[in-house]
Amino acid sequence: MAVNVDLWHGECREARVASEGDLEAVQYIISASPKNWRRILKGNLDPILALMGG
């Protein structure tokens, strides 16, 4: 499953399940394991550090 998130200047303006068209049109795709997404959403993992650390 993929999620399309509209981020603008630090604000999340929208989040929804991504369609095939979304996946073809986006500039960036960020992927992570379900475990790490849970850690990010709970505030236990900094998303920038996770992204930079692979």
MARLUMRO-12925 format. One line per 2 residues: number of its first residue (from 1); their letters; for each residue x, y, z of N, C-alpha, C. Coordinates in nm, 4 decimals. Example, Ala and Ser with C-alpha at 12.3 -4.5 7.8 and 13.67 -1.06 7.14 Angstrom:
// residues 2
1) as) 1.3190/-0.5690/0.7800/1.2300/-0.4500/0.7800/1.3200/-0.3300/0.7800  1.2850/-0.2250/0.7080/1.3670/-0.1060/0.7140/1.2900/0.0030/0.7870
// end
This chain:
// residues 54
1) ma) 0.0850/-0.1178/0.0000/0.0000/0.0000/0.0000/0.0889/0.1231/0.0000  0.0458/0.2262/-0.0667/0.1168/0.3534/-0.0723/0.0224/0.4643/-0.0274
3) vn) 0.0804/0.5681/0.0291/0.0030/0.6834/0.0757/0.0551/0.8072/0.0050  -0.0347/0.8879/-0.0460/0.0014/1.0148/-0.1067/-0.0169/1.1219/0.0002
5) vd) 0.0929/1.1913/0.0320/0.0901/1.2931/0.1365/0.1259/1.4270/0.0734  0.0397/1.5254/0.0902/0.0631/1.6601/0.0384/0.1246/1.7441/0.1500
7) lw) 0.2568/1.7635/0.1411/0.3278/1.8430/0.2413/0.3635/1.9783/0.1813  0.3369/2.0835/0.2589/0.3648/2.2179/0.2107/0.4171/2.3016/0.3270
9) hg) 0.5417/2.3392/0.3215/0.6049/2.4233/0.4240/0.5832/2.3691/0.5649  0.6049/2.2397/0.5809/0.5940/2.1768/0.7120/0.4532/2.1406/0.7552
11) ec) 0.3561/2.1640/0.6705/0.2160/2.1328/0.7022/0.1684/2.0181/0.6135  0.0997/1.9225/0.6726/0.0384/1.8143/0.5959/-0.1014/1.8595/0.5561
13) re) -0.1173/1.8896/0.4280/-0.2464/1.9399/0.3804/-0.3427/1.8275/0.3443  -0.2895/1.7088/0.3139/-0.3756/1.5956/0.2782/-0.2946/1.4668/0.2874
15) ar) -0.3616/1.3580/0.3232/-0.3017/1.2246/0.3207/-0.4112/1.1267/0.2812  -0.3804/1.0435/0.1803/-0.4800/0.9471/0.1327/-0.4086/0.8304/0.0661
17) va) -0.4808/0.7229/0.0464/-0.4256/0.6081/-0.0242/-0.3922/0.6518/-0.1671  -0.2718/0.6193/-0.2116/-0.2269/0.6616/-0.3446/-0.2874/0.5747/-0.4537
19) se) -0.3188/0.6381/-0.5644/-0.3668/0.5666/-0.6828/-0.2473/0.5384/-0.7741  -0.2688/0.4580/-0.8765/-0.1625/0.4312/-0.9743/-0.1146/0.5606/-1.0389
21) gd) -0.2084/0.6498/-1.0688/-0.1727/0.7781/-1.1288/-0.0850/0.8615/-1.0372  -0.1129/0.8555/-0.9076/-0.0298/0.9278/-0.8110/0.1137/0.8775/-0.8171
23) le) 0.1303/0.7473/-0.8200/0.2637/0.6879/-0.8183/0.3435/0.7239/-0.9425  0.2762/0.7440/-1.0533/0.3449/0.7809/-1.1770/0.3783/0.9299/-1.1814
25) av) 0.3058/1.0127/-1.1059/0.3208/1.1571/-1.1158/0.4100/1.2198/-1.0084  0.4383/1.1483/-0.9008/0.5121/1.2104/-0.7904/0.6597/1.2284/-0.8232
27) qy) 0.7207/1.3282/-0.7588/0.8629/1.3540/-0.7775/0.9474/1.2671/-0.6843  0.8950/1.2360/-0.5667/0.9701/1.1607/-0.4674/0.8850/1.0495/-0.4092
29) ii) 0.9479/0.9363/-0.3836/0.8833/0.8263/-0.3129/0.9718/0.7926/-0.1940  0.9137/0.7950/-0.0766/0.9847/0.7590/0.0456/0.9243/0.6283/0.0945
31) sa) 1.0086/0.5280/0.1121/0.9587/0.3995/0.1587/1.0298/0.3602/0.2871  0.9606/0.2811/0.3671/1.0156/0.2316/0.4938/0.9383/0.1066/0.5323
33) sp) 0.9942/0.0347/0.6253/0.9252/-0.0835/0.6760/0.8059/-0.0394/0.7602  0.7046/-0.1245/0.7728/0.5915/-0.0894/0.8594/0.6361/-0.0567/1.0020
35) kn) 0.7365/-0.1280/1.0518/0.7880/-0.1014/1.1869/0.8401/0.0425/1.1981  0.9168/0.0869/1.0993/0.9707/0.2229/1.1054/0.8631/0.3286/1.0854
37) wr) 0.7628/0.3016/1.0005/0.6529/0.3980/0.9865/0.5803/0.4145/1.1200  0.5577/0.3032/1.1909/0.4925/0.3119/1.3222/0.5769/0.3960/1.4171
39) ri) 0.7082/0.3732/1.4164/0.7979/0.4499/1.5039/0.7936/0.5989/1.4696  0.7906/0.6312/1.3414/0.7824/0.7718/1.2987/0.6505/0.8328/1.3440
41) lk) 0.5393/0.7639/1.3192/0.4078/0.8179/1.3535/0.3865/0.8314/1.5038  0.4525/0.7465/1.5820/0.4425/0.7563/1.7282/0.5388/0.8596/1.7857
43) gn) 0.6258/0.9147/1.7022/0.7218/1.0133/1.7487/0.8470/0.9526/1.8094  0.8679/0.8221/1.7890/0.9851/0.7541/1.8437/1.1038/0.7524/1.7475
45) ld) 1.0849/0.7989/1.6256/1.1916/0.8020/1.5266/1.1776/0.9310/1.4467  1.2843/1.0085/1.4414/1.2832/1.1338/1.3655/1.2827/1.1005/1.2157
47) pi) 1.1842/1.1500/1.1406/1.1749/1.1132/0.9994/1.2942/1.1606/0.9166  1.3501/1.2753/0.9479/1.4646/1.3258/0.8717/1.5879/1.2389/0.8988
49) la) 1.6106/1.2056/1.0263/1.7233/1.1178/1.0581/1.7065/0.9805/0.9944  1.5846/0.9301/0.9951/1.5575/0.8003/0.9321/1.5836/0.8060/0.7820
51) lm) 1.5403/0.9125/0.7195/1.5595/0.9291/0.5747/1.7077/0.9406/0.5413  1.7792/1.0206/0.6154/1.9217/1.0410/0.5879/2.0041/0.9169/0.6228
53) gg) 1.9564/0.8387/0.7184/2.0286/0.7188/0.7593/1.9970/0.5951/0.6786  1.9028/0.6096/0.5866/1.8681/0.4953/0.5022/1.7685/0.4050/0.5671
// end
